[in-house]
Amino acid sequence: MKMVDLVIVGSVAIDSIETPFGKADNVLGGAATYSSIAASFFCKPGIVAVVGNDFPKEHLDLLKSRGIDIEGIEKKGASFRWKGYYEYDMNEAKTINTELGSFADFKPQLPEEYTNARYVFLANIDPELQLNVLGQIKKPKLVVMDTMNYWINTKREKLLEVMKKVDVLLLNDSEARQLFQTPNLVKAAGNALELGPKYAIIKKGEHGALMFTKNSHFSAPSYPLENIKDPTGCGDSFAGAFIGYLAKTGDESEQHIRKAIIYGSTIASFNAEDFSLNRLKRLTKQEIELRYREFVDIRNF
Ligand code: AMP
């Protein structure tokens, strides 16, 4: 069996979502779910999470079928459930309800093999859990983190502590403004870099993404998608493809970080085309390469 290249901690969830284009109740969701499936196009991820006794077996089978290691997923109590909706501005999810279920007191003990992983993605979940997992990895080479307004509102200090320990920080534009209390994204990115990360990436939903370092910046274009049904999980798909690509190449030079951002944007754009994991489930490597090249052309002048 192949070793795990990348450890992902984050929610594995059951979502109920409504968008102007349809509705899906009790479907597979969660930050670790979207990001691990996106990463599985490039490398072998292992997930650290807890699911409830109510969690359908078919969802775990799907993860396994993608070569994702699920040794780190415990099963007990109740599943994480998230209910949200989008209005015509699909850049921002509105949360109706969050039930943490067994995540509320989850204290993972990582499988021994995971502790040797070189790539770590601290996906959206309680920052205390992000810190706990990171602390168990012996020699991480690249650590990427993401979060969301729920944790900015409830655990800001802990989040800042995690940010000091990571190499790449991902935020969406509204979270960056909220966290650093400024309307200016360049200032927010500057504040993020001062905490310690080498890269701050600000995702702007369908309008692309911005990457900042202390002395450079890069702007990824948006993709002109005609068919958007559900943006849930786009941030996670972006992140999973981003770190999955870096784990595959083993090269974290800025040039590769920029390419990884385009792979992230590519997979995120596919994800929005259908509800839940439906689009990523039928996505092929060939489709990814074709759209990646389109992204390159969009910026050719
Ligand atoms: P994204 O659209 O990429 O920001 O993430 C959507 C996923 O995040 C959904 O599938 C939810 O299950 C999950 N989610 C929602 N709220 C939270 C939260 N507070 N912590 C962790 N995951 C969450």
py3Dmol code that shows the C-alpha trace and the ligand (Angstrom):
import py3Dmol

protein = """\
ATOM      1  CA  MET A   1       0.000   0.000   0.000  1.00  0.00           C
ATOM      2  CA  LYS A   2       1.176   3.484  -0.879  1.00  0.00           C
ATOM      3  CA  MET A   3       2.093   5.762   2.049  1.00  0.00           C
ATOM      4  CA  VAL A   4       0.000   8.830   2.815  1.00  0.00           C
ATOM      5  CA  ASP A   5       1.636  11.962   1.287  1.00  0.00           C
ATOM      6  CA  LEU A   6      -0.742  14.481   2.752  1.00  0.00           C
ATOM      7  CA  VAL A   7      -2.681  14.609   6.036  1.00  0.00           C
ATOM      8  CA  ILE A   8      -5.928  16.572   5.993  1.00  0.00           C
ATOM      9  CA  VAL A   9      -7.885  17.448   9.130  1.00  0.00           C
ATOM     10  CA  GLY A  10     -11.300  19.029   8.701  1.00  0.00           C
ATOM     11  CA  SER A  11     -15.006  18.416   8.696  1.00  0.00           C
ATOM     12  CA  VAL A  12     -16.531  15.373   7.037  1.00  0.00           C
ATOM     13  CA  ALA A  13     -20.159  16.364   7.031  1.00  0.00           C
ATOM     14  CA  ILE A  14     -23.724  15.967   5.975  1.00  0.00           C
ATOM     15  CA  ASP A  15     -24.933  19.161   4.286  1.00  0.00           C
ATOM     16  CA  SER A  16     -28.304  20.588   3.359  1.00  0.00           C
ATOM     17  CA  ILE A  17     -27.962  23.358   0.799  1.00  0.00           C
ATOM     18  CA  GLU A  18     -30.212  25.663  -1.147  1.00  0.00           C
ATOM     19  CA  THR A  19     -29.048  27.854  -4.048  1.00  0.00           C
ATOM     20  CA  PRO A  20     -31.091  29.854  -6.587  1.00  0.00           C
ATOM     21  CA  PHE A  21     -30.622  26.851  -8.902  1.00  0.00           C
ATOM     22  CA  GLY A  22     -31.774  23.991  -6.711  1.00  0.00           C
ATOM     23  CA  LYS A  23     -31.643  22.253  -3.398  1.00  0.00           C
ATOM     24  CA  ALA A  24     -29.904  19.217  -1.894  1.00  0.00           C
ATOM     25  CA  ASP A  25     -30.790  17.752   1.494  1.00  0.00           C
ATOM     26  CA  ASN A  26     -28.578  15.526   3.637  1.00  0.00           C
ATOM     27  CA  VAL A  27     -25.838  15.140   1.072  1.00  0.00           C
ATOM     28  CA  LEU A  28     -22.134  14.464   1.505  1.00  0.00           C
ATOM     29  CA  GLY A  29     -20.098  17.564   2.378  1.00  0.00           C
ATOM     30  CA  GLY A  30     -17.351  18.807   4.652  1.00  0.00           C
ATOM     31  CA  ALA A  31     -14.072  20.611   4.163  1.00  0.00           C
ATOM     32  CA  ALA A  32     -11.925  17.463   4.459  1.00  0.00           C
ATOM     33  CA  THR A  33     -14.196  15.609   2.044  1.00  0.00           C
ATOM     34  CA  TYR A  34     -13.976  18.190  -0.753  1.00  0.00           C
ATOM     35  CA  SER A  35     -10.278  18.844  -0.219  1.00  0.00           C
ATOM     36  CA  SER A  36      -9.263  15.181  -0.081  1.00  0.00           C
ATOM     37  CA  ILE A  37     -11.136  14.315  -3.262  1.00  0.00           C
ATOM     38  CA  ALA A  38      -9.576  17.320  -5.025  1.00  0.00           C
ATOM     39  CA  ALA A  39      -6.111  16.313  -3.744  1.00  0.00           C
ATOM     40  CA  SER A  40      -6.623  12.695  -4.806  1.00  0.00           C
ATOM     41  CA  PHE A  41      -6.141  13.726  -8.446  1.00  0.00           C
ATOM     42  CA  PHE A  42      -2.506  14.449  -7.556  1.00  0.00           C
ATOM     43  CA  CYS A  43      -1.420  12.461  -4.484  1.00  0.00           C
ATOM     44  CA  LYS A  44      -2.523  10.134  -1.676  1.00  0.00           C
ATOM     45  CA  PRO A  45      -4.282  11.969   1.160  1.00  0.00           C
ATOM     46  CA  GLY A  46      -5.263  10.593   4.571  1.00  0.00           C
ATOM     47  CA  ILE A  47      -8.101  12.183   6.546  1.00  0.00           C
ATOM     48  CA  VAL A  48      -8.300  12.922  10.278  1.00  0.00           C
ATOM     49  CA  ALA A  49     -11.946  13.420  11.278  1.00  0.00           C
ATOM     50  CA  VAL A  50     -14.864  11.915  13.163  1.00  0.00           C
ATOM     51  CA  VAL A  51     -18.187  10.864  11.680  1.00  0.00           C
ATOM     52  CA  GLY A  52     -21.304   9.799  13.535  1.00  0.00           C
ATOM     53  CA  ASN A  53     -22.962   6.399  13.651  1.00  0.00           C
ATOM     54  CA  ASP A  54     -25.560   7.972  11.342  1.00  0.00           C
ATOM     55  CA  PHE A  55     -22.964   8.557   8.602  1.00  0.00           C
ATOM     56  CA  PRO A  56     -23.734   6.530   5.439  1.00  0.00           C
ATOM     57  CA  LYS A  57     -21.159   3.867   4.600  1.00  0.00           C
ATOM     58  CA  GLU A  58     -21.382   4.707   0.892  1.00  0.00           C
ATOM     59  CA  HIS A  59     -19.690   8.067   1.577  1.00  0.00           C
ATOM     60  CA  LEU A  60     -16.700   6.384   3.199  1.00  0.00           C
ATOM     61  CA  ASP A  61     -16.619   3.906   0.313  1.00  0.00           C
ATOM     62  CA  LEU A  62     -16.434   6.830  -2.105  1.00  0.00           C
ATOM     63  CA  LEU A  63     -13.374   8.231  -0.307  1.00  0.00           C
ATOM     64  CA  LYS A  64     -11.701   4.813  -0.320  1.00  0.00           C
ATOM     65  CA  SER A  65     -12.437   4.345  -4.015  1.00  0.00           C
ATOM     66  CA  ARG A  66     -10.423   7.531  -4.695  1.00  0.00           C
ATOM     67  CA  GLY A  67      -7.374   6.069  -2.948  1.00  0.00           C
ATOM     68  CA  ILE A  68      -7.914   8.268   0.133  1.00  0.00           C
ATOM     69  CA  ASP A  69      -6.772   6.694   3.409  1.00  0.00           C
ATOM     70  CA  ILE A  70      -9.577   6.767   6.000  1.00  0.00           C
ATOM     71  CA  GLU A  71      -7.703   5.071   8.850  1.00  0.00           C
ATOM     72  CA  GLY A  72      -7.778   8.450  10.649  1.00  0.00           C
ATOM     73  CA  ILE A  73     -11.599   8.736  10.530  1.00  0.00           C
ATOM     74  CA  GLU A  74     -13.235   7.697  13.798  1.00  0.00           C
ATOM     75  CA  LYS A  75     -16.871   6.752  14.064  1.00  0.00           C
ATOM     76  CA  LYS A  76     -18.938   7.707  17.117  1.00  0.00           C
ATOM     77  CA  GLY A  77     -21.931   9.755  18.247  1.00  0.00           C
ATOM     78  CA  ALA A  78     -23.470  12.159  15.750  1.00  0.00           C
ATOM     79  CA  SER A  79     -22.218  13.517  12.422  1.00  0.00           C
ATOM     80  CA  PHE A  80     -21.251  17.128  11.731  1.00  0.00           C
ATOM     81  CA  ARG A  81     -24.213  18.750   9.966  1.00  0.00           C
ATOM     82  CA  TRP A  82     -24.255  22.050   8.140  1.00  0.00           C
ATOM     83  CA  LYS A  83     -27.243  23.785   6.639  1.00  0.00           C
ATOM     84  CA  GLY A  84     -26.789  26.828   4.435  1.00  0.00           C
ATOM     85  CA  TYR A  85     -28.045  28.795   1.474  1.00  0.00           C
ATOM     86  CA  TYR A  86     -26.830  31.177  -1.221  1.00  0.00           C
ATOM     87  CA  GLU A  87     -28.571  34.126  -2.783  1.00  0.00           C
ATOM     88  CA  TYR A  88     -27.843  35.398  -6.299  1.00  0.00           C
ATOM     89  CA  ASP A  89     -24.460  36.581  -5.075  1.00  0.00           C
ATOM     90  CA  MET A  90     -23.049  33.110  -4.726  1.00  0.00           C
ATOM     91  CA  ASN A  91     -19.747  34.267  -3.290  1.00  0.00           C
ATOM     92  CA  GLU A  92     -20.967  34.026   0.252  1.00  0.00           C
ATOM     93  CA  ALA A  93     -22.610  31.079   1.961  1.00  0.00           C
ATOM     94  CA  LYS A  94     -25.184  32.009   4.607  1.00  0.00           C
ATOM     95  CA  THR A  95     -25.205  29.519   7.454  1.00  0.00           C
ATOM     96  CA  ILE A  96     -28.594  28.502   8.845  1.00  0.00           C
ATOM     97  CA  ASN A  97     -27.326  25.907  11.272  1.00  0.00           C
ATOM     98  CA  THR A  98     -24.076  24.211  12.311  1.00  0.00           C
ATOM     99  CA  GLU A  99     -24.142  21.044  14.420  1.00  0.00           C
ATOM    100  CA  LEU A 100     -20.648  20.014  15.440  1.00  0.00           C
ATOM    101  CA  GLY A 101     -21.783  16.548  16.579  1.00  0.00           C
ATOM    102  CA  SER A 102     -18.837  14.399  17.702  1.00  0.00           C
ATOM    103  CA  PHE A 103     -16.364  17.051  16.527  1.00  0.00           C
ATOM    104  CA  ALA A 104     -17.227  19.049  19.670  1.00  0.00           C
ATOM    105  CA  ASP A 105     -14.917  16.897  21.812  1.00  0.00           C
ATOM    106  CA  PHE A 106     -12.865  15.037  19.237  1.00  0.00           C
ATOM    107  CA  LYS A 107      -9.310  14.256  20.409  1.00  0.00           C
ATOM    108  CA  PRO A 108      -7.666  12.353  17.563  1.00  0.00           C
ATOM    109  CA  GLN A 109      -4.788   9.957  17.949  1.00  0.00           C
ATOM    110  CA  LEU A 110      -3.162   9.918  14.512  1.00  0.00           C
ATOM    111  CA  PRO A 111      -2.297   6.587  12.898  1.00  0.00           C
ATOM    112  CA  GLU A 112       1.517   6.182  13.185  1.00  0.00           C
ATOM    113  CA  GLU A 113       1.953   6.387   9.411  1.00  0.00           C
ATOM    114  CA  TYR A 114       0.272   9.811   9.274  1.00  0.00           C
ATOM    115  CA  THR A 115       2.794  11.315  11.695  1.00  0.00           C
ATOM    116  CA  ASN A 116       5.487  10.955   9.017  1.00  0.00           C
ATOM    117  CA  ALA A 117       3.558  12.881   6.335  1.00  0.00           C
ATOM    118  CA  ARG A 118       5.400  15.859   4.836  1.00  0.00           C
ATOM    119  CA  TYR A 119       2.319  17.809   3.674  1.00  0.00           C
ATOM    120  CA  VAL A 120      -0.435  18.931   6.013  1.00  0.00           C
ATOM    121  CA  PHE A 121      -3.695  20.676   5.245  1.00  0.00           C
ATOM    122  CA  LEU A 122      -5.484  22.147   8.252  1.00  0.00           C
ATOM    123  CA  ALA A 123      -8.882  22.448   6.602  1.00  0.00           C
ATOM    124  CA  ASN A 124     -11.814  24.308   8.050  1.00  0.00           C
ATOM    125  CA  ILE A 125     -12.551  23.059  11.593  1.00  0.00           C
ATOM    126  CA  ASP A 126     -11.979  24.033  15.249  1.00  0.00           C
ATOM    127  CA  PRO A 127      -8.512  25.680  15.482  1.00  0.00           C
ATOM    128  CA  GLU A 128      -7.784  23.669  18.645  1.00  0.00           C
ATOM    129  CA  LEU A 129      -8.147  20.520  16.594  1.00  0.00           C
ATOM    130  CA  GLN A 130      -5.955  21.986  13.840  1.00  0.00           C
ATOM    131  CA  LEU A 131      -3.240  22.638  16.468  1.00  0.00           C
ATOM    132  CA  ASN A 132      -3.623  19.180  17.983  1.00  0.00           C
ATOM    133  CA  VAL A 133      -3.147  17.449  14.623  1.00  0.00           C
ATOM    134  CA  LEU A 134      -0.242  19.640  13.552  1.00  0.00           C
ATOM    135  CA  GLY A 135       1.454  18.884  16.872  1.00  0.00           C
ATOM    136  CA  GLN A 136       1.401  15.158  16.084  1.00  0.00           C
ATOM    137  CA  ILE A 137       3.162  15.459  12.700  1.00  0.00           C
ATOM    138  CA  LYS A 138       6.886  14.875  13.193  1.00  0.00           C
ATOM    139  CA  LYS A 139       8.534  16.860  10.391  1.00  0.00           C
ATOM    140  CA  PRO A 140       6.066  18.710   8.187  1.00  0.00           C
ATOM    141  CA  LYS A 141       7.548  20.253   5.044  1.00  0.00           C
ATOM    142  CA  LEU A 142       4.565  22.384   4.033  1.00  0.00           C
ATOM    143  CA  VAL A 143       1.557  23.328   6.158  1.00  0.00           C
ATOM    144  CA  VAL A 144      -1.477  25.023   4.609  1.00  0.00           C
ATOM    145  CA  MET A 145      -4.518  26.228   6.542  1.00  0.00           C
ATOM    146  CA  ASP A 146      -8.022  27.462   5.863  1.00  0.00           C
ATOM    147  CA  THR A 147     -10.842  28.614   8.125  1.00  0.00           C
ATOM    148  CA  MET A 148     -14.243  30.275   8.071  1.00  0.00           C
ATOM    149  CA  ASN A 149     -16.301  33.003   9.709  1.00  0.00           C
ATOM    150  CA  TYR A 150     -17.766  30.554  12.291  1.00  0.00           C
ATOM    151  CA  TRP A 151     -14.295  30.060  13.856  1.00  0.00           C
ATOM    152  CA  ILE A 152     -13.288  33.717  13.409  1.00  0.00           C
ATOM    153  CA  ASN A 153     -16.355  34.620  15.459  1.00  0.00           C
ATOM    154  CA  THR A 154     -15.928  31.986  18.159  1.00  0.00           C
ATOM    155  CA  LYS A 155     -12.165  31.268  18.449  1.00  0.00           C
ATOM    156  CA  ARG A 156     -10.221  34.186  17.002  1.00  0.00           C
ATOM    157  CA  GLU A 157      -7.263  33.984  19.417  1.00  0.00           C
ATOM    158  CA  LYS A 158      -6.722  30.252  18.809  1.00  0.00           C
ATOM    159  CA  LEU A 159      -6.929  30.841  15.066  1.00  0.00           C
ATOM    160  CA  LEU A 160      -4.195  33.468  15.239  1.00  0.00           C
ATOM    161  CA  GLU A 161      -2.070  30.924  17.121  1.00  0.00           C
ATOM    162  CA  VAL A 162      -2.479  28.377  14.298  1.00  0.00           C
ATOM    163  CA  MET A 163      -1.690  31.008  11.669  1.00  0.00           C
ATOM    164  CA  LYS A 164       1.701  31.593  13.302  1.00  0.00           C
ATOM    165  CA  LYS A 165       2.643  27.980  12.575  1.00  0.00           C
ATOM    166  CA  VAL A 166       1.701  27.613   8.912  1.00  0.00           C
ATOM    167  CA  ASP A 167       3.456  28.275   5.586  1.00  0.00           C
ATOM    168  CA  VAL A 168       0.386  29.137   3.526  1.00  0.00           C
ATOM    169  CA  LEU A 169      -2.756  30.823   4.794  1.00  0.00           C
ATOM    170  CA  LEU A 170      -5.954  30.658   2.746  1.00  0.00           C
ATOM    171  CA  LEU A 171      -8.859  32.997   3.408  1.00  0.00           C
ATOM    172  CA  ASN A 172     -11.730  34.208   1.323  1.00  0.00           C
ATOM    173  CA  ASP A 173     -12.098  37.951   0.862  1.00  0.00           C
ATOM    174  CA  SER A 174     -14.856  38.529   3.416  1.00  0.00           C
ATOM    175  CA  GLU A 175     -13.046  36.418   6.028  1.00  0.00           C
ATOM    176  CA  ALA A 176      -9.804  38.338   5.452  1.00  0.00           C
ATOM    177  CA  ARG A 177     -11.635  41.647   5.940  1.00  0.00           C
ATOM    178  CA  GLN A 178     -13.383  40.353   9.047  1.00  0.00           C
ATOM    179  CA  LEU A 179     -10.309  38.785  10.637  1.00  0.00           C
ATOM    180  CA  PHE A 180      -8.054  41.820  10.187  1.00  0.00           C
ATOM    181  CA  GLN A 181     -10.779  44.426  10.467  1.00  0.00           C
ATOM    182  CA  THR A 182      -9.951  46.252   7.258  1.00  0.00           C
ATOM    183  CA  PRO A 183     -11.846  46.641   3.981  1.00  0.00           C
ATOM    184  CA  ASN A 184      -8.504  46.616   2.120  1.00  0.00           C
ATOM    185  CA  LEU A 185      -7.384  43.151   0.978  1.00  0.00           C
ATOM    186  CA  VAL A 186      -3.777  44.237   0.418  1.00  0.00           C
ATOM    187  CA  LYS A 187      -3.621  45.409   4.042  1.00  0.00           C
ATOM    188  CA  ALA A 188      -5.336  42.234   5.255  1.00  0.00           C
ATOM    189  CA  ALA A 189      -2.781  40.124   3.373  1.00  0.00           C
ATOM    190  CA  GLY A 190       0.042  42.206   4.889  1.00  0.00           C
ATOM    191  CA  ASN A 191      -1.361  41.587   8.368  1.00  0.00           C
ATOM    192  CA  ALA A 192      -1.613  37.871   7.635  1.00  0.00           C
ATOM    193  CA  LEU A 193       2.029  37.708   6.478  1.00  0.00           C
ATOM    194  CA  GLU A 194       3.167  39.477   9.627  1.00  0.00           C
ATOM    195  CA  LEU A 195       1.861  36.543  11.661  1.00  0.00           C
ATOM    196  CA  GLY A 196       4.378  34.236   9.980  1.00  0.00           C
ATOM    197  CA  PRO A 197       3.057  32.515   6.838  1.00  0.00           C
ATOM    198  CA  LYS A 198       5.231  32.914   3.755  1.00  0.00           C
ATOM    199  CA  TYR A 199       2.185  33.050   1.487  1.00  0.00           C
ATOM    200  CA  ALA A 200      -1.257  34.551   2.028  1.00  0.00           C
ATOM    201  CA  ILE A 201      -3.835  33.561  -0.568  1.00  0.00           C
ATOM    202  CA  ILE A 202      -7.119  35.427  -0.700  1.00  0.00           C
ATOM    203  CA  LYS A 203      -9.867  33.685  -2.653  1.00  0.00           C
ATOM    204  CA  LYS A 204     -12.451  35.900  -4.265  1.00  0.00           C
ATOM    205  CA  GLY A 205     -15.074  33.323  -5.150  1.00  0.00           C
ATOM    206  CA  GLU A 206     -15.895  33.409  -8.826  1.00  0.00           C
ATOM    207  CA  HIS A 207     -13.539  36.385  -9.307  1.00  0.00           C
ATOM    208  CA  GLY A 208     -10.287  34.501  -8.906  1.00  0.00           C
ATOM    209  CA  ALA A 209      -7.620  34.523  -6.210  1.00  0.00           C
ATOM    210  CA  LEU A 210      -4.764  36.766  -5.057  1.00  0.00           C
ATOM    211  CA  MET A 211      -1.478  35.520  -3.668  1.00  0.00           C
ATOM    212  CA  PHE A 212       0.833  37.709  -1.590  1.00  0.00           C
ATOM    213  CA  THR A 213       4.345  37.221  -0.243  1.00  0.00           C
ATOM    214  CA  LYS A 214       6.409  39.926   1.510  1.00  0.00           C
ATOM    215  CA  ASN A 215       7.822  41.035  -1.859  1.00  0.00           C
ATOM    216  CA  SER A 216       5.663  39.728  -4.684  1.00  0.00           C
ATOM    217  CA  HIS A 217       2.114  39.173  -5.711  1.00  0.00           C
ATOM    218  CA  PHE A 218       0.176  37.047  -8.179  1.00  0.00           C
ATOM    219  CA  SER A 219      -3.378  37.213  -9.390  1.00  0.00           C
ATOM    220  CA  ALA A 220      -5.217  34.134 -10.689  1.00  0.00           C
ATOM    221  CA  PRO A 221      -8.013  34.834 -13.156  1.00  0.00           C
ATOM    222  CA  SER A 222     -11.595  33.786 -12.727  1.00  0.00           C
ATOM    223  CA  TYR A 223     -13.000  31.189 -15.092  1.00  0.00           C
ATOM    224  CA  PRO A 224     -16.062  32.217 -17.128  1.00  0.00           C
ATOM    225  CA  LEU A 225     -18.375  29.434 -15.910  1.00  0.00           C
ATOM    226  CA  GLU A 226     -21.750  29.390 -17.620  1.00  0.00           C
ATOM    227  CA  ASN A 227     -23.223  26.740 -15.428  1.00  0.00           C
ATOM    228  CA  ILE A 228     -22.984  27.350 -11.674  1.00  0.00           C
ATOM    229  CA  LYS A 229     -25.260  25.303  -9.437  1.00  0.00           C
ATOM    230  CA  ASP A 230     -23.628  25.187  -6.033  1.00  0.00           C
ATOM    231  CA  PRO A 231     -20.384  26.819  -4.873  1.00  0.00           C
ATOM    232  CA  THR A 232     -20.260  24.797  -1.625  1.00  0.00           C
ATOM    233  CA  GLY A 233     -16.825  23.271  -1.241  1.00  0.00           C
ATOM    234  CA  CYS A 234     -15.119  25.460  -3.846  1.00  0.00           C
ATOM    235  CA  GLY A 235     -12.712  26.843  -1.243  1.00  0.00           C
ATOM    236  CA  ASP A 236     -11.922  23.333  -0.030  1.00  0.00           C
ATOM    237  CA  SER A 237     -11.506  21.977  -3.562  1.00  0.00           C
ATOM    238  CA  PHE A 238      -9.165  24.854  -4.335  1.00  0.00           C
ATOM    239  CA  ALA A 239      -7.093  24.069  -1.262  1.00  0.00           C
ATOM    240  CA  GLY A 240      -7.007  20.305  -1.824  1.00  0.00           C
ATOM    241  CA  ALA A 241      -5.868  20.625  -5.429  1.00  0.00           C
ATOM    242  CA  PHE A 242      -3.357  23.341  -4.422  1.00  0.00           C
ATOM    243  CA  ILE A 243      -1.575  21.274  -1.790  1.00  0.00           C
ATOM    244  CA  GLY A 244      -2.099  17.989  -3.676  1.00  0.00           C
ATOM    245  CA  TYR A 245      -0.261  19.390  -6.678  1.00  0.00           C
ATOM    246  CA  LEU A 246       2.596  20.626  -4.481  1.00  0.00           C
ATOM    247  CA  ALA A 247       2.832  17.226  -2.758  1.00  0.00           C
ATOM    248  CA  LYS A 248       3.013  15.565  -6.156  1.00  0.00           C
ATOM    249  CA  THR A 249       5.838  17.764  -7.431  1.00  0.00           C
ATOM    250  CA  GLY A 250       7.708  18.052  -4.107  1.00  0.00           C
ATOM    251  CA  ASP A 251       8.659  21.594  -5.121  1.00  0.00           C
ATOM    252  CA  GLU A 252       7.407  24.653  -3.212  1.00  0.00           C
ATOM    253  CA  SER A 253       9.178  27.355  -5.212  1.00  0.00           C
ATOM    254  CA  GLU A 254       7.023  30.382  -5.946  1.00  0.00           C
ATOM    255  CA  GLN A 255       6.719  29.252  -9.562  1.00  0.00           C
ATOM    256  CA  HIS A 256       5.110  26.019  -8.399  1.00  0.00           C
ATOM    257  CA  ILE A 257       2.944  27.793  -5.852  1.00  0.00           C
ATOM    258  CA  ARG A 258       1.574  29.858  -8.755  1.00  0.00           C
ATOM    259  CA  LYS A 259       0.856  26.739 -10.808  1.00  0.00           C
ATOM    260  CA  ALA A 260      -0.750  25.122  -7.771  1.00  0.00           C
ATOM    261  CA  ILE A 261      -3.071  28.144  -7.500  1.00  0.00           C
ATOM    262  CA  ILE A 262      -4.183  27.580 -11.100  1.00  0.00           C
ATOM    263  CA  TYR A 263      -4.812  23.875 -10.432  1.00  0.00           C
ATOM    264  CA  GLY A 264      -6.782  24.922  -7.351  1.00  0.00           C
ATOM    265  CA  SER A 265      -8.834  27.383  -9.402  1.00  0.00           C
ATOM    266  CA  THR A 266      -9.409  24.738 -12.079  1.00  0.00           C
ATOM    267  CA  ILE A 267     -10.827  22.112  -9.725  1.00  0.00           C
ATOM    268  CA  ALA A 268     -12.845  24.682  -7.767  1.00  0.00           C
ATOM    269  CA  SER A 269     -14.478  25.856 -11.002  1.00  0.00           C
ATOM    270  CA  PHE A 270     -15.576  22.306 -11.836  1.00  0.00           C
ATOM    271  CA  ASN A 271     -16.899  21.794  -8.328  1.00  0.00           C
ATOM    272  CA  ALA A 272     -19.396  24.671  -8.693  1.00  0.00           C
ATOM    273  CA  GLU A 273     -21.048  22.961 -11.662  1.00  0.00           C
ATOM    274  CA  ASP A 274     -23.082  20.565  -9.525  1.00  0.00           C
ATOM    275  CA  PHE A 275     -24.285  19.938  -5.969  1.00  0.00           C
ATOM    276  CA  SER A 276     -22.279  18.139  -3.281  1.00  0.00           C
ATOM    277  CA  LEU A 277     -19.379  16.052  -4.646  1.00  0.00           C
ATOM    278  CA  ASN A 278     -21.295  15.158  -7.804  1.00  0.00           C
ATOM    279  CA  ARG A 279     -19.067  17.004 -10.249  1.00  0.00           C
ATOM    280  CA  LEU A 280     -15.755  15.999  -8.666  1.00  0.00           C
ATOM    281  CA  LYS A 281     -16.902  12.368  -8.650  1.00  0.00           C
ATOM    282  CA  ARG A 282     -17.091  12.294 -12.433  1.00  0.00           C
ATOM    283  CA  LEU A 283     -14.213  14.663 -13.158  1.00  0.00           C
ATOM    284  CA  THR A 284     -11.329  13.266 -15.235  1.00  0.00           C
ATOM    285  CA  LYS A 285      -7.631  14.129 -15.340  1.00  0.00           C
ATOM    286  CA  GLN A 286      -8.021  15.019 -19.006  1.00  0.00           C
ATOM    287  CA  GLU A 287     -10.743  17.591 -18.237  1.00  0.00           C
ATOM    288  CA  ILE A 288      -8.473  19.082 -15.567  1.00  0.00           C
ATOM    289  CA  GLU A 289      -5.549  19.472 -17.979  1.00  0.00           C
ATOM    290  CA  LEU A 290      -7.752  21.052 -20.680  1.00  0.00           C
ATOM    291  CA  ARG A 291      -9.212  23.613 -18.327  1.00  0.00           C
ATOM    292  CA  TYR A 292      -5.791  24.324 -16.787  1.00  0.00           C
ATOM    293  CA  ARG A 293      -4.588  25.269 -20.273  1.00  0.00           C
ATOM    294  CA  GLU A 294      -7.610  27.502 -20.763  1.00  0.00           C
ATOM    295  CA  PHE A 295      -6.650  29.266 -17.526  1.00  0.00           C
ATOM    296  CA  VAL A 296      -3.172  29.842 -18.904  1.00  0.00           C
ATOM    297  CA  ASP A 297      -4.637  31.299 -22.124  1.00  0.00           C
ATOM    298  CA  ILE A 298      -6.973  33.642 -20.253  1.00  0.00           C
ATOM    299  CA  ARG A 299      -3.888  35.504 -19.029  1.00  0.00           C
ATOM    300  CA  ASN A 300      -2.004  35.583 -22.306  1.00  0.00           C
ATOM    301  CA  PHE A 301      -1.534  39.094 -23.666  1.00  0.00           C
TER     302      PHE A 301
END
"""
ligand_1 = """\
23
AMP
P -16.490 25.976 1.511
O -17.706 26.206 0.663
O -15.318 25.469 0.723
O -16.128 27.128 2.383
O -16.843 24.800 2.556
C -18.087 24.162 2.600
C -18.065 23.007 3.577
O -17.671 23.455 4.871
C -19.451 22.399 3.732
O -19.493 21.150 3.080
C -19.678 22.293 5.246
O -19.995 20.981 5.659
C -18.363 22.720 5.859
N -18.545 23.611 7.013
C -19.504 24.538 7.212
N -19.323 25.180 8.394
C -18.213 24.651 8.935
C -17.490 24.889 10.157
N -17.875 25.820 11.048
N -16.363 24.156 10.389
C -15.959 23.227 9.499
N -16.592 22.942 8.357
C -17.702 23.648 8.064
"""
view = py3Dmol.view(width=600, height=400)
view.addModel(protein, "pdb")
view.setStyle({"model": 0}, {"cartoon": {"style": "trace"}})
view.addModel(ligand_1, "xyz")
view.setStyle({"model": 1}, {"stick": {}})
view.zoomTo()
view.show()
